[in-house]
């Protein structure tokens, strides 16, 4: 036995290898099922896949494309963080340096921007496909609700990232968009039910203490809003999205894989 063969056998018998690959190479249907269920890399996939599920024209791979674009956004966004400072003094100049000074900076920023647009489109189309194929019906109604939350988080990721270039277009677009938060039910001082939140003559929701104020960290788009949007865009929303995506993928398998045509 050669040195490489002995090394391979030693690695395969190690506790680390056995903790990851708990089943040997499958030779029959039963062992294949055990290998999929006990493998940390394969457990998310179903043991069997229906014939309709592998047809491109049925799903158009929209869910997979959405996840792929999220990975692209994560990678490019992490690289962009090395060249960006979320302050009113440096944000715009850092963006300009990305375009003119940093090697491949323009390409990196454009990849992030177009991947963001693409993810919004693919997630929206994915929801339409799921709706028109009846994949939201029992027992998949829970996963449909998770998908709706992921759609909302995708839109919030796009919205919070819009302010980060700190140019006139971003500032005024976010100003107009954040004004909609004033009409949030119960939480916006112009929204329905805001008048109900009163203790005596004191209103619990007003222009300085409502959803818009919490979003912008003030009454106007400024340094506080830029920092808050940066933290939400880079940490808060992605963490929640990753957790929900893990639940979403897990439920696809637990619900029997991709639903059949209605």
Phi, psi and omega per residue, in radians:
X1 nan 2.274 -3.092
X2 -1.296 2.972 -3.137
X3 -1.118 -0.717 -3.136
X4 -1.136 -0.669 3.119
X5 -1.163 -0.715 3.094
X6 -1.129 -0.696 3.111
X7 -1.132 -0.692 3.121
X8 -1.128 -0.740 3.117
X9 -1.145 -0.659 3.127
X10 -1.125 -0.739 3.135
X11 -1.146 -0.763 -3.105
X12 -1.169 -0.415 3.123
X13 -1.633 -0.060 -3.117
X14 -1.259 2.660 3.123
X15 -1.058 -0.595 -3.137
X16 -1.133 -0.811 3.134
X17 -1.091 -0.753 -3.113
X18 -1.213 -0.484 3.106
X19 -1.270 -0.442 3.128
X20 -1.615 -0.883 3.140
X21 -1.884 1.600 -3.012
X22 -1.446 -0.247 -3.141
X23 -2.108 2.552 3.074
X24 -1.215 3.128 3.135
X25 -1.074 2.210 -3.033
X26 -1.283 2.444 3.117
X27 -2.052 -0.219 3.135
X28 -2.494 3.088 -3.052
X29 -1.117 -0.700 -3.122
X30 -1.145 -0.802 3.138
X31 -1.184 -0.540 3.065
X32 -1.126 -0.710 3.113
X33 -1.092 -0.763 3.119
X34 -1.125 -0.685 -3.128
X35 -1.119 -0.707 3.140
X36 -1.192 -0.771 -3.066
X37 -1.235 -0.483 -3.052
X38 -1.828 0.070 -3.140
X39 -1.727 2.237 -3.073
X40 -1.116 -0.442 -3.115
X41 -1.572 -0.355 -3.034
X42 -1.939 -0.154 -2.994
X43 -1.131 -0.364 -3.115
X44 -1.325 -0.314 -3.130
X45 -1.583 2.542 3.093
X46 -1.220 2.692 3.122
X47 -1.175 -0.699 3.113
X48 -2.125 2.583 3.119
X49 -2.146 2.234 3.124
X50 -1.197 2.695 -3.053
X51 -1.086 -0.673 -3.110
X52 -1.181 -0.430 -3.051
X53 -1.247 -0.373 -3.118
X54 -1.642 0.011 3.108
X55 -1.394 2.189 -3.090
X56 -1.087 -0.669 -3.064
X57 -1.225 -0.190 3.142
X58 -1.493 -0.771 -3.117
X59 -1.926 -0.379 -3.056
X60 0.993 0.300 3.112
X61 0.966 0.512 -3.056
X62 -1.188 -0.655 3.089
X63 -1.141 -0.774 3.103
X64 -1.139 -0.671 3.093
X65 -1.125 -0.675 3.109
X66 -1.089 -0.773 3.130
X67 -1.161 -0.696 3.111
X68 -1.079 -0.752 3.124
X69 -1.151 -0.588 3.063
X70 -1.109 -0.700 3.095
X71 -1.131 -0.712 3.088
X72 -1.075 -0.748 3.124
X73 -1.122 -0.677 3.125
X74 -1.128 -0.777 -3.131
X75 -1.170 -0.898 -3.117
X76 -1.166 -0.643 3.113
X77 -1.126 -0.678 3.096
X78 -1.102 -0.714 3.113
X79 -1.186 -0.648 3.125
X80 -1.151 -0.513 -3.138
X81 -1.099 -0.408 3.123
X82 -1.229 -0.358 -3.046
X83 -2.056 0.202 -3.039
X84 -2.223 2.365 3.063
X85 -2.094 2.127 -3.033
X86 -1.414 1.042 3.073
X87 -2.229 2.700 -3.121
X88 -1.165 -0.403 -3.130
X89 -1.359 -0.561 -2.969
X90 -2.037 -0.273 -3.001
X91 -1.011 -0.924 -3.075
X92 -1.161 -0.726 -3.142
X93 -1.175 -0.577 3.076
X94 -1.148 -0.655 3.087
X95 -1.138 -0.722 3.114
X96 -1.159 -0.645 3.081
X97 -1.136 -0.612 3.075
X98 -1.048 -0.645 -3.084
X99 -1.389 -0.467 -2.974
X100 -2.122 -0.377 -3.023
X101 -1.969 -0.872 -3.077
X102 -1.177 2.325 3.120
X103 -1.142 2.199 -3.081
X104 1.057 0.331 3.136
X105 -1.153 -0.704 3.104
X106 -1.086 -0.747 3.107
X107 -1.100 -0.734 -3.124
X108 -1.111 -0.773 3.140
X109 -1.167 -0.724 3.141
X110 -1.155 -0.648 3.077
X111 -1.065 -0.735 3.140
X112 -1.170 -0.731 -3.102
X113 -1.169 -0.850 -3.083
X114 -1.272 -0.519 3.039
X115 -1.147 -0.628 3.086
X116 -1.132 -0.806 3.078
X117 -1.064 -0.749 -3.134
X118 -1.117 -0.654 3.141
X119 -1.165 -0.706 3.089
X120 -1.043 -0.754 -3.111
X121 -1.177 -0.826 -3.070
X122 -1.193 -0.654 3.097
X123 -1.127 -0.729 3.119
X124 -1.105 -0.791 3.115
X125 -1.153 -0.612 3.092
X126 -1.087 -0.734 3.103
X127 -1.121 -0.687 3.105
X128 -1.116 -0.753 3.129
X129 -1.082 -0.769 3.131
X130 -1.091 -0.684 -3.122
X131 -1.177 -0.852 -3.042
X132 -1.292 -0.305 3.054
X133 -1.691 0.086 3.082
X134 1.236 0.397 -3.097
X135 -1.366 0.005 3.100
X136 -1.595 -0.103 -3.066
X137 -1.361 2.831 3.133
X138 -0.943 2.425 0.138
X139 -1.645 0.447 -3.017
X140 -1.823 0.230 -3.095
X141 -1.173 -0.582 3.091
X142 -1.108 -0.783 -3.129
X143 -1.182 -0.524 3.051
X144 -1.093 -0.740 3.108
X145 -1.133 -0.666 3.062
X146 -1.095 -0.707 3.103
X147 -1.113 -0.655 3.083
X148 -1.098 -0.741 3.096
X149 -1.090 -0.683 3.110
X150 -1.159 -0.611 3.059
X151 -1.108 -0.761 3.113
X152 -1.091 -0.753 3.132
X153 -1.139 -0.619 3.089
X154 -1.096 -0.747 3.100
X155 -1.154 -0.663 3.116
X156 -1.187 -0.644 3.062
X157 -1.075 -0.749 3.120
X158 -1.147 -0.704 -3.101
X159 -1.196 -0.781 -3.121
X160 -1.203 -0.567 3.113
X161 -1.279 -0.307 -3.086
X162 -1.174 -0.496 -3.078
X163 -1.414 -0.407 -2.931
X164 -1.060 -0.574 3.078
X165 -1.106 -0.374 3.061
X166 1.018 0.765 3.013
X167 -1.885 -3.142 -3.076
X168 -1.112 -0.704 3.126
X169 -1.057 -0.775 -3.122
X170 -1.162 -0.789 -3.077
X171 -1.082 -0.819 -3.065
X172 -1.348 -0.542 3.066
X173 -1.137 -0.741 3.113
X174 -1.230 -0.570 3.079
X175 -1.080 -0.811 3.119
X176 -1.154 -0.764 -3.115
X177 -1.140 -0.727 -3.124
X178 -1.227 -0.415 3.081
X179 -1.094 -0.438 3.088
X180 -1.119 -0.471 -3.136
X181 -1.144 -0.317 3.098
X182 -1.149 -0.380 -3.132
X183 -1.683 0.235 3.109
X184 -1.112 2.279 3.121
X185 -1.006 2.263 3.105
X186 1.230 -0.583 -3.053
X187 -1.763 -0.227 3.090
X188 -1.846 2.421 -3.037
X189 -1.218 -0.234 3.041
X190 -1.856 0.016 -3.070
X191 -1.489 2.885 3.119
X192 -1.133 2.382 3.107
X193 1.563 -0.120 -3.125
X194 -1.134 -0.576 -3.137
X195 -1.219 -0.282 -3.141
X196 -1.372 -0.383 -3.110
X197 -1.516 1.348 -3.118
X198 -2.369 2.495 2.983
X199 -2.049 1.755 -3.045
X200 1.219 -2.123 3.122
X201 -1.743 0.111 -3.094
X202 -1.774 2.157 3.109
X203 -1.542 2.302 3.127
X204 -1.356 -0.303 -3.139
X205 -2.179 2.127 3.089
X206 -2.517 -3.092 -3.060
X207 -1.083 -0.422 3.136
X208 -1.771 0.180 -3.107
X209 -2.716 1.092 3.141
X210 -2.466 -2.955 -3.062
X211 -1.112 -0.681 -3.139
X212 -1.161 -0.731 3.128
X213 -1.099 -0.712 3.122
X214 -1.173 -0.599 -3.127
X215 -1.232 -0.708 -3.063
X216 -1.666 -0.143 -3.064
X217 1.021 0.583 3.142
X218 2.903 -3.042 3.139
X219 -1.480 -0.372 -3.085
X220 -2.310 2.867 3.077
X221 -1.267 2.013 -3.098
X222 -2.612 -2.721 -3.085
X223 -1.077 -0.667 3.126
X224 -1.118 -0.710 3.118
X225 -1.157 -0.707 -3.141
X226 -1.084 -0.804 3.136
X227 -1.154 -0.702 -3.129
X228 -1.170 -0.730 3.109
X229 -1.143 -0.638 3.131
X230 -1.115 -0.790 3.134
X231 -1.146 -0.757 3.115
X232 -1.116 -0.711 -3.067
X233 -1.248 -0.640 -3.026
X234 -1.683 -0.411 -3.051
X235 -2.205 -1.058 -2.959
X236 -1.048 -1.032 -3.086
X237 -1.189 -0.743 3.114
X238 -1.054 -0.661 3.134
X239 -1.098 -0.803 3.117
X240 -1.117 -0.698 -3.137
X241 -1.123 -0.704 3.134
X242 -1.109 -0.742 3.118
X243 -1.090 -0.804 -3.126
X244 -1.186 -0.593 3.085
X245 -1.147 -0.679 3.085
X246 -1.078 -0.753 3.092
X247 -1.123 -0.701 -3.115
X248 -1.081 -0.824 -3.140
X249 -1.150 -0.705 -3.142
X250 -1.104 -0.709 -3.116
X251 -1.225 -0.507 3.088
X252 -1.016 -0.762 3.126
X253 -1.252 -0.773 -3.087
X254 -1.131 -0.464 3.137
X255 -1.536 0.166 3.078
X256 1.673 0.345 -3.127
X257 1.445 -2.882 -3.128
X258 -1.205 2.343 -3.108
X259 -1.166 2.708 3.125
X260 -1.445 2.874 3.100
X261 -1.073 2.451 3.138
X262 -1.428 nan nan
